[in-house]
Amino acid sequence: MLTIQGLTVRLGGRTILDRASATIQPGSKVGLIGRNGAGKSTLMKAIIGELEPDDGGIEMPKRTRLGYIAQSAPAGTVTPFETVLAADTERAALMAEAETCEDPDRLAAVYDRLIAIDAYTADARAARILIGLGFDEAMQAMPLDSFSGGWKMRVALASLLFSAPDLLLLDEPSNHLDLEATLWLESFLQSYPGTMVVISHERDLLNNVVDTILHLQGGKIALYAGGYDAFERQRAERAAQIAAAKMAQDAQRKKLADYVARNSARASTAKQAQSRAKMLAKMQPVTAMMEDPTLSFDFPDPDELRPPLITLDLAATGYVAEKPILRRLNLRIDPDDRIAMLGRNGNGKTTLARLLAGQLAASEGGMTASGKLKIGYFTQYQVEELPGDSTPLELMTRAMTGKAPAAVRGQLGRFGFSGPRAEARTGTLSGGERARLALALVTRDAPHLLILDEPTNHLDVDAREALVQALNDYAGAVILISHDRHMVELTADRLVLVDGGTAKDYPGSIEDYIDFVLGRNQPKGDGGKGGKLKGGAKSREELKALQKTVSEAETAIGRAQLRLTALDAALAGKPDKDLARLAMGELSRQRSAVEAELETAEARWIEAGEALEAFKNGA
């Protein structure tokens, strides 16, 4: 049980958590939500002991193993596979001890514990987690320093999941993932046996994984049973109750104030008026559940252009002319298109976006675009690169050179930057506010085509809903790259799958694609659904069967090796308790039998491993 009791945390003179209290039951899967800047990460740091509270505290069983991803990503020459294996520190220590221990009783205890923690299947479990997060076999063996920051954070996440802590703490775990890896993560978390607290703004993850919502607002926390949709229903009901209570209280306050005003001067009613005045002074006002008035997205509508906006005819593109990443591109973008790009990270979605945005040239084939076409291209890196010492007003003034001050402030106002917020230093803005500012900057010229590459990473749930509404109201074309399938489902009416070195229209809905990735309801053959998907759902049942066979063989090998070690120790005169009563002849007989079992398991493991490798190469 995790108990948060009267927790108060102040940072920089500001109260972040104010006597917050909640009790989380063992085995619960809790979604910690709240507006950007509400204090979610602060609460999580207090749970792990990184922050000392000003008052109150957090209690949990003494031997609870906590798991939390550090701010710094892993680095060095070690591989992702080695990094993940090392995350299980108990297993690593026991394996090292088993190599040197000479005490038979202690050695037996070590082997018992290794079996209990399933140590001999660790390699297979580590590989499965890395594969689920997008690392193929070759990537698992590459040095960490060869990966980008986002991929390194995937290794950190894989290490945390592999270590299987009693209390798993996750802060926006899907931010560095593509849709396919997010789907795998959801499946993994659904079956996670321990207690879990996850900060997330992914509506689908909060609906599919968690069974409790912990809502943080105004320094207080409140528990709601169910996922995010259930929370929203309960919050709406609560808001209606609060609104009714406030209306009733306002009427009562008005009645009391009128009585005091009319009767204070009369001797016969002065005492009653004084009593009512005291009652009025002591009455605690009911606070309405106010929405953030600055939460705003409003894209300026472009001038009309005749279709098509862009046409690709057998185009190829990449970063080295002789080695294109994408080939045979045949796409047409029209003014009313709402397109979502699908496919694993690394398959070329951003490369295609940069080609369409004019940042890359077509090295083969043709690309034609309307001469008057204006494009707004948003990437998550633009949010991180905003200069912290400038204000939104200064940045927009420079971007809109020659425009009247009213036009500059008008564009900022579309995105919630009016009054003092327009003149605040960018470094003091929340991640969500910086994302809105970046969107305001890239749409200042009313683009005909808006290309958004992961626009939701810095946005909370309410901000994402506001962005969905704004995109649906926008009159231009939209190309969206996002792992937030709720946003994809509500905004896109056309899907393009980027895979196998090209991009093709995907003839189905986002739900069809999810079924495709997860291997559900698959037709015979690929059904025309965009071709093969690396790490996807082609013959998923066959893949699972091969992986299961490999895992079972590895388990059998581990157990046989463990038994052989114990038998060899007994034959050398250091038997454990179970073997101490056996004669030498029986020990030899058992050793021969176990050796035969080991050979059989190894042969099965080699055969299944080759079949699995052949499957991957053909997938």
C-alpha positions in Angstrom: 0.0 0.0 0.0 1.2 3.5 -0.9 -0.1 6.2 1.4 0.3 9.9 0.7 -0.6 11.8 3.9 -0.9 15.6 4.1 1.9 16.1 1.6 3.1 19.7 1.1 5.9 20.7 -1.2 7.0 24.2 -2.0 9.5 25.1 -4.8 10.8 28.6 -5.3 8.3 30.1 -2.9 5.4 28.5 -4.8 3.2 25.8 -3.2 3.1 22.9 -5.6 1.4 20.3 -3.4 -0.8 21.5 -0.6 -1.7 18.9 2.1 -2.4 16.3 -0.6 -3.6 12.9 0.6 -4.4 9.6 -1.1 -4.1 5.9 -0.6 -3.1 3.5 -3.4 -3.9 -0.1 -2.9 -1.4 -2.9 -3.8 -1.6 -4.0 -7.4 -3.4 -0.9 -8.6 -2.6 0.6 -12.0 -2.9 4.4 -11.4 -2.9 7.1 -14.0 -1.5 10.4 -12.5 -3.0 13.3 -14.5 -3.3 17.0 -14.3 -2.5 20.2 -16.3 1.0 21.0 -17.3 2.7 22.5 -14.3 0.2 21.1 -11.8 3.0 19.1 -10.0 2.8 15.6 -11.3 6.5 15.1 -11.7 7.0 16.8 -8.3 4.7 14.2 -6.7 6.6 11.4 -8.3 9.9 12.7 -7.2 8.6 12.9 -3.6 7.5 9.3 -3.9 11.0 8.2 -4.8 12.6 10.4 -2.1 14.3 12.8 -4.5 12.4 15.7 -3.0 12.0 16.3 0.7 8.4 17.5 1.6 7.9 20.6 3.6 5.1 18.8 5.5 3.4 15.4 5.6 4.9 12.3 4.1 4.7 9.2 2.0 4.5 5.7 3.5 5.0 2.2 1.9 6.2 -1.2 3.0 9.9 -1.1 3.9 11.2 -3.6 1.3 9.3 -2.1 -1.6 11.4 -2.0 -4.7 10.9 1.2 -6.6 11.5 1.6 -10.3 11.8 5.1 -11.9 13.6 6.3 -15.1 16.4 8.7 -14.3 16.6 12.1 -16.1 19.9 11.2 -17.9 19.8 8.6 -20.6 22.2 5.6 -20.5 25.4 6.1 -22.6 28.7 4.5 -23.4 30.0 1.6 -25.4 27.8 -1.1 -23.8 24.9 -2.4 -25.9 21.2 -2.0 -25.2 21.0 -5.8 -24.5 23.8 -5.6 -22.0 22.3 -2.5 -20.4 18.9 -4.1 -20.0 20.4 -7.4 -18.5 22.4 -5.3 -16.0 19.2 -3.7 -14.7 18.3 -6.8 -12.7 21.0 -6.2 -10.1 19.9 -9.2 -8.0 20.3 -11.6 -10.9 23.7 -10.2 -11.8 24.9 -10.5 -8.2 23.6 -14.0 -7.8 25.1 -15.2 -11.1 28.5 -13.8 -10.0 28.2 -15.4 -6.6 27.4 -18.8 -8.1 30.7 -18.7 -10.0 32.8 -18.4 -6.8 30.7 -19.8 -3.9 32.2 -22.8 -2.2 29.6 -23.2 0.6 27.2 -26.0 -0.5 24.3 -24.7 1.5 24.8 -21.1 0.3 25.2 -22.3 -3.3 22.0 -24.3 -3.1 20.2 -21.2 -1.8 21.7 -19.1 -4.6 20.4 -21.6 -7.2 17.0 -21.8 -5.6 16.8 -18.0 -5.8 17.9 -17.9 -9.4 15.2 -20.4 -10.3 12.6 -18.3 -8.3 13.4 -15.1 -10.2 13.5 -17.0 -13.5 17.1 -16.0 -14.0 17.8 -18.4 -16.8 15.2 -16.9 -19.2 16.6 -13.4 -18.7 18.2 -13.2 -22.1 14.9 -14.1 -23.8 12.9 -11.7 -21.7 15.4 -8.8 -22.3 15.3 -9.4 -26.0 11.5 -9.5 -26.1 11.2 -6.2 -24.3 13.8 -4.6 -26.6 12.0 -6.0 -29.7 8.7 -4.6 -28.4 10.3 -1.2 -28.1 11.6 -1.2 -31.6 15.1 -2.7 -31.3 15.8 -5.4 -33.9 18.6 -7.9 -33.3 21.3 -5.8 -34.9 20.3 -2.7 -32.9 20.4 -4.6 -29.7 24.2 -5.3 -30.3 25.1 -1.7 -31.2 26.9 0.6 -28.7 24.6 3.0 -26.8 26.6 6.0 -28.1 25.5 5.2 -31.6 21.8 6.0 -30.8 20.0 9.3 -30.5 18.6 10.6 -27.2 15.1 9.3 -27.9 16.4 5.8 -28.6 18.6 5.9 -25.5 15.5 6.7 -23.4 13.8 3.6 -24.9 16.7 1.6 -23.5 16.2 3.2 -20.1 12.5 2.3 -20.3 13.4 -1.3 -21.4 15.8 -1.6 -18.4 13.1 -0.4 -16.0 10.5 -2.8 -17.3 13.0 -5.7 -17.2 13.9 -5.0 -13.6 10.2 -5.6 -12.6 10.0 -3.4 -9.5 7.2 -3.7 -6.9 6.2 -0.1 -7.5 6.6 0.9 -11.2 6.7 4.7 -11.7 6.5 6.0 -15.3 6.6 9.6 -16.4 5.3 10.0 -19.9 6.6 6.6 -21.1 5.3 6.9 -24.6 6.9 10.3 -25.5 9.8 8.7 -27.3 7.8 5.9 -28.9 6.0 5.4 -32.2 2.5 4.0 -32.4 3.6 0.4 -32.8 5.9 0.5 -29.7 3.1 2.3 -27.8 0.7 -0.5 -28.5 3.3 -3.0 -27.3 3.9 -1.0 -24.1 0.1 -1.0 -23.4 0.0 -4.7 -23.7 3.0 -5.2 -21.4 1.6 -2.8 -18.8 -1.8 -4.5 -18.8 -0.3 -7.7 -17.5 2.2 -6.1 -15.2 1.9 -7.8 -11.8 3.1 -5.0 -9.5 1.7 -1.6 -8.5 2.0 1.1 -11.1 1.8 4.9 -11.2 2.0 6.4 -14.7 2.0 10.0 -15.7 0.5 10.1 -19.2 -1.6 12.3 -21.4 -2.4 9.5 -23.8 -6.2 9.0 -23.5 -6.1 5.5 -25.0 -3.3 4.4 -22.6 -5.2 5.8 -19.7 -8.4 3.9 -20.8 -6.7 0.6 -21.7 -4.2 0.2 -18.9 -5.1 2.0 -15.7 -7.9 1.1 -13.2 -7.6 4.3 -11.2 -7.1 8.0 -12.0 -5.2 10.2 -9.5 -6.1 13.8 -10.5 -3.8 16.6 -9.4 -5.3 20.1 -9.4 -4.6 23.2 -7.2 -2.1 21.3 -5.1 -4.7 18.6 -4.1 -5.1 15.1 -5.3 -8.3 13.1 -5.8 -8.8 9.4 -6.7 -11.4 8.3 -9.3 -12.2 4.7 -10.1 -11.8 3.6 -13.7 -9.9 4.9 -16.7 -9.8 8.4 -18.2 -13.3 8.3 -19.8 -14.8 7.3 -16.4 -12.9 10.1 -14.8 -14.2 12.6 -17.2 -17.8 11.5 -16.6 -17.3 11.7 -12.8 -15.6 15.1 -13.1 -18.5 16.4 -15.2 -21.0 15.2 -12.6 -18.9 16.8 -9.9 -18.7 20.0 -11.8 -22.4 20.1 -12.1 -22.8 19.5 -8.4 -20.3 22.2 -7.6 -22.0 24.6 -9.9 -25.4 23.9 -8.3 -23.9 24.3 -4.8 -22.2 27.6 -5.8 -25.5 28.9 -7.2 -27.3 28.0 -4.0 -24.6 29.5 -1.8 -24.5 32.7 -3.9 -28.3 33.0 -3.4 -27.9 32.4 0.4 -25.0 35.0 0.6 -27.1 37.6 -1.2 -30.0 36.9 1.1 -27.8 37.3 4.2 -26.1 40.4 2.9 -29.5 42.0 2.1 -30.8 41.2 5.6 -27.6 42.7 7.2 -27.9 45.9 5.1 -31.6 46.4 5.9 -31.5 45.6 9.6 -28.1 46.6 11.0 -29.3 50.1 11.9 -32.5 49.0 13.7 -32.2 48.3 17.4 -34.8 45.6 17.4 -32.9 43.6 14.7 -29.3 44.7 15.2 -28.3 41.5 17.1 -29.9 39.2 14.4 -28.1 41.3 11.7 -24.8 41.0 13.6 -25.3 37.2 13.9 -26.0 36.9 10.1 -22.9 39.1 9.4 -20.7 36.7 11.3 -22.3 33.8 9.5 -21.6 35.5 6.2 -18.0 36.2 7.1 -17.3 32.6 8.1 -19.0 31.1 5.1 -16.4 29.4 2.9 -17.0 30.1 -0.8 -17.6 27.2 -3.1 -15.0 27.4 -5.8 -16.2 26.8 -9.3 -14.2 24.3 -11.5 -12.7 26.9 -13.8 -11.2 25.9 -17.1 -7.9 27.5 -18.2 -8.9 30.5 -20.3 -5.5 30.6 -22.0 -5.9 27.1 -23.4 -6.3 28.1 -27.0 -5.4 26.9 -30.5 -6.9 28.8 -33.5 -5.2 28.3 -36.8 -5.6 31.1 -39.3 -7.4 30.0 -42.5 -5.4 30.2 -45.7 -6.4 31.6 -49.1 -7.9 29.1 -51.5 -5.7 27.1 -53.9 -6.7 24.8 -56.6 -5.8 21.1 -56.1 -3.5 19.5 -56.0 -1.2 21.2 -53.6 1.7 18.7 -54.1 2.2 15.7 -56.4 4.9 13.1 -56.1 5.6 11.0 -59.2 7.9 8.0 -58.6 10.0 10.3 -56.4 13.0 9.3 -54.2 14.6 11.2 -51.4 17.1 10.9 -48.6 20.1 12.6 -47.1 22.7 11.1 -49.5 21.7 11.3 -53.2 23.2 7.9 -54.0 21.4 6.2 -51.0 17.7 7.3 -50.9 15.7 6.3 -47.9 12.4 6.4 -49.7 11.7 5.4 -53.4 8.8 5.0 -55.7 6.7 7.7 -54.0 3.4 8.4 -55.7 1.3 10.7 -53.6 -1.1 13.6 -54.2 -1.9 16.1 -51.5 -5.2 18.1 -51.9 -6.4 21.2 -50.0 -9.0 19.2 -47.9 -6.7 16.3 -47.0 -6.4 15.1 -43.4 -3.5 12.6 -43.6 -1.9 10.6 -40.8 1.5 8.9 -41.5 1.9 5.4 -40.0 4.9 3.2 -39.6 7.7 2.5 -37.1 10.2 5.2 -36.2 13.2 4.9 -38.6 11.1 3.9 -41.5 11.1 7.4 -43.0 8.0 9.3 -41.8 10.0 12.4 -40.9 12.1 12.1 -44.2 8.8 12.2 -46.2 7.6 15.1 -44.1 10.8 17.0 -44.8 10.4 16.3 -48.6 6.9 17.6 -48.6 8.0 20.7 -46.5 10.7 21.5 -49.1 13.6 20.8 -46.7 14.7 17.8 -48.8 14.8 17.6 -52.6 13.6 14.7 -54.8 16.8 12.9 -56.0 14.7 10.8 -58.5 11.3 11.2 -60.1 9.3 14.3 -59.9 7.7 16.6 -57.3 5.5 19.4 -58.2 3.9 22.0 -55.9 1.6 25.0 -56.3 3.6 28.1 -56.8 1.7 30.0 -54.1 1.8 27.1 -51.6 2.6 28.1 -48.0 3.6 25.3 -45.6 3.8 25.3 -41.8 6.1 22.6 -40.5 6.1 21.8 -36.8 8.5 19.5 -35.1 9.0 18.7 -31.4 12.5 20.0 -31.6 11.3 23.5 -32.3 9.7 23.5 -28.9 13.0 22.7 -27.2 15.0 25.2 -29.3 12.9 28.3 -28.4 15.3 30.9 -26.9 14.5 31.1 -23.2 15.5 34.8 -22.8 13.0 36.1 -25.4 9.3 36.7 -25.0 6.5 35.4 -27.2 5.9 39.0 -28.3 9.6 39.5 -29.3 9.7 36.2 -31.2 6.5 36.8 -33.1 7.5 40.4 -33.9 10.8 39.2 -35.5 8.9 36.4 -37.3 6.3 38.8 -38.7 8.7 41.6 -39.8 6.8 44.5 -41.3 3.4 43.5 -39.8 1.5 45.9 -37.6 1.7 45.3 -33.8 -2.0 44.6 -33.8 -1.5 41.7 -36.3 1.4 40.3 -34.2 -0.6 40.4 -31.0 -3.6 39.0 -32.8 -1.6 35.9 -33.9 -0.4 35.4 -30.3 -3.9 35.8 -29.0 -5.1 32.9 -31.2 -2.9 30.7 -29.1 -3.6 32.1 -25.7 -0.8 34.6 -25.4 -2.5 37.9 -24.5 -1.7 40.5 -21.9 1.2 39.6 -19.6 1.6 36.1 -21.0 2.8 37.7 -24.3 5.6 39.4 -22.5 6.7 36.5 -20.2 10.2 35.0 -20.8 9.9 31.9 -22.8 12.1 30.1 -20.3 9.4 30.5 -17.7 6.7 28.9 -19.9 5.5 25.4 -19.4 6.1 22.7 -22.0 2.5 23.0 -23.2 2.8 26.8 -23.5 6.0 26.5 -25.5 4.3 24.0 -27.8 1.5 26.5 -28.4 4.0 29.3 -29.1 5.9 27.1 -31.6 2.6 26.4 -33.4 1.7 30.1 -33.4 5.1 30.8 -35.0 4.8 28.2 -37.8 1.2 29.2 -38.7 1.8 33.0 -38.7 1.5 33.1 -42.6 -1.8 31.2 -42.7 -0.2 28.1 -44.4 -2.2 26.0 -46.9 -0.6 22.8 -45.6 0.2 22.1 -42.0 2.7 19.3 -41.3 2.8 18.3 -37.6 5.5 15.9 -36.4 4.6 14.6 -32.9 2.7 17.8 -31.8 1.3 16.4 -28.6 4.5 15.4 -26.6 4.3 18.5 -24.4 0.5 18.8 -24.2 -1.8 17.6 -21.4 -5.1 15.8 -22.2 -7.2 19.0 -22.2 -4.7 20.8 -24.5 -4.7 17.8 -26.9 -8.5 18.0 -27.1 -8.3 21.7 -27.8 -5.7 21.0 -30.6 -8.0 18.3 -32.1 -10.9 20.9 -32.2 -8.6 23.5 -33.8 -7.4 21.0 -36.5 -10.9 20.1 -37.3 -11.8 23.8 -37.7 -8.8 24.5 -39.8 -9.5 25.1 -43.5 -6.1 24.0 -44.8 -4.6 20.5 -45.4 -3.1 18.6 -42.5 -0.4 15.9 -42.4 0.0 14.4 -39.0 2.8 12.2 -37.5 1.6 11.1 -34.0 1.6 8.1 -31.7 -1.6 9.5 -30.1 -4.1 7.4 -31.9 -7.0 9.3 -30.3 -5.9 12.4 -32.1 -5.3 10.4 -35.3 -8.8 8.9 -35.1 -10.5 12.2 -34.6 -8.6 14.3 -37.2 -7.4 12.0 -40.0 -9.5 10.7 -42.8 -6.6 9.2 -44.9 -3.8 7.0 -43.7 -0.4 6.6 -45.4 1.9 3.8 -44.3 5.6 4.5 -44.6 7.4 1.1 -44.7 9.7 -0.9 -46.8 11.4 2.1 -48.3 8.2 3.7 -49.7 4.9 5.2 -48.7 1.4 4.0 -49.8 -2.2 4.7 -48.9 -3.4 2.4 -46.2 -7.0 1.3 -47.1 -8.6 1.1 -43.6 -9.2 2.8 -40.4 -6.8 3.4 -37.5 -8.6 0.5 -35.7 -7.8 -1.7 -38.7 -4.2 -0.7 -38.5 -4.0 -1.4 -34.8 -5.5 -4.9 -35.5 -2.9 -5.2 -38.2 0.0 -4.4 -35.8 -1.3 -6.6 -33.1 -2.1 -9.5 -35.4 -5.9 -9.5 -34.8 -8.5 -10.4 -37.4 -5.9 -10.8 -40.1 -7.0 -11.8 -43.6 -5.1 -14.4 -45.6 -2.1 -12.7 -47.2 -1.5 -9.0 -46.6 -5.0 -8.1 -47.9 -3.5 -5.1 -49.7 -2.9 -3.3 -46.4 0.2 -1.5 -47.3 2.6 -4.5 -47.6 4.8 -6.0 -44.9 5.4 -4.1 -41.7 8.7 -4.6 -40.0 8.1 -5.9 -36.5 4.4 -5.8 -37.3 1.6 -8.4 -37.5 2.5 -10.7 -40.4 1.8 -14.2 -39.2 1.9 -13.0 -35.7 0.7 -16.3 -34.3 3.5 -18.1 -36.0 6.0 -15.5 -34.6 4.6 -16.0 -31.1 4.9 -19.8 -31.4 8.5 -19.6 -32.5 9.3 -17.1 -29.7 7.6 -19.4 -27.2 9.6 -22.4 -28.4 12.9 -20.5 -28.1 11.9 -19.3 -24.6 10.9 -22.8 -23.4 14.2 -24.2 -24.8 16.2 -21.5 -23.0 14.4 -22.4 -19.7 15.1 -26.1 -20.2 18.7 -25.3 -20.9 19.0 -23.2 -17.8 17.4 -25.8 -15.6 19.6 -28.6 -17.0 22.7 -26.5 -16.5 21.7 -25.8 -13.0 21.1 -29.5 -12.3 24.4 -30.5 -13.9 26.3 -28.0 -11.7 24.6 -29.4 -8.6 25.4 -33.0 -9.6 29.0 -32.2 -10.4 29.4 -30.6 -7.0 27.9 -33.8 -5.4 30.3 -36.0 -7.4 33.1 -33.8 -6.2 32.1 -34.4 -2.6 30.1 -31.2 -2.0 26.5 -32.4 -2.4 23.5 -30.2 -1.5 20.8 -31.4 0.8 18.7 -33.1 -1.9 21.7 -35.0 -3.3 23.5 -35.9 -0.1 21.7 -39.2 0.4 22.3 -40.5 -3.2 25.1 -43.0 -4.0 27.8 -42.2 -6.5 26.3 -44.6 -9.0 22.9 -42.9 -8.8 24.6 -39.5 -9.1 26.4 -40.6 -12.3 23.2 -42.1 -13.7 21.3 -38.8 -13.1 24.1 -36.8 -14.6 24.0 -38.8 -17.8 20.3 -38.4 -18.0 20.5 -34.6 -17.4 23.3 -34.3 -20.0 21.0 -36.0 -22.6 18.2 -33.5 -21.6 20.6 -30.6 -22.1 21.6 -31.9 -25.6 18.0 -32.2 -26.6 17.1 -28.7 -25.3 20.1 -27.2 -27.0 19.2 -28.9 -30.3 15.6 -27.6 -30.0 16.9 -24.1 -29.1 19.2 -24.0 -32.2 16.4 -25.3 -34.5 13.8 -22.8 -33.1 16.3 -20.0 -33.2 17.2 -20.6 -36.8 13.5 -20.7 -37.7 12.9 -17.5 -35.8 15.8 -15.8 -37.6 14.6 -17.0 -41.0 11.1 -15.7 -40.1 12.5 -12.3 -39.2 14.6 -12.1 -42.4 11.5 -12.9 -44.5 9.2 -10.6 -42.6 
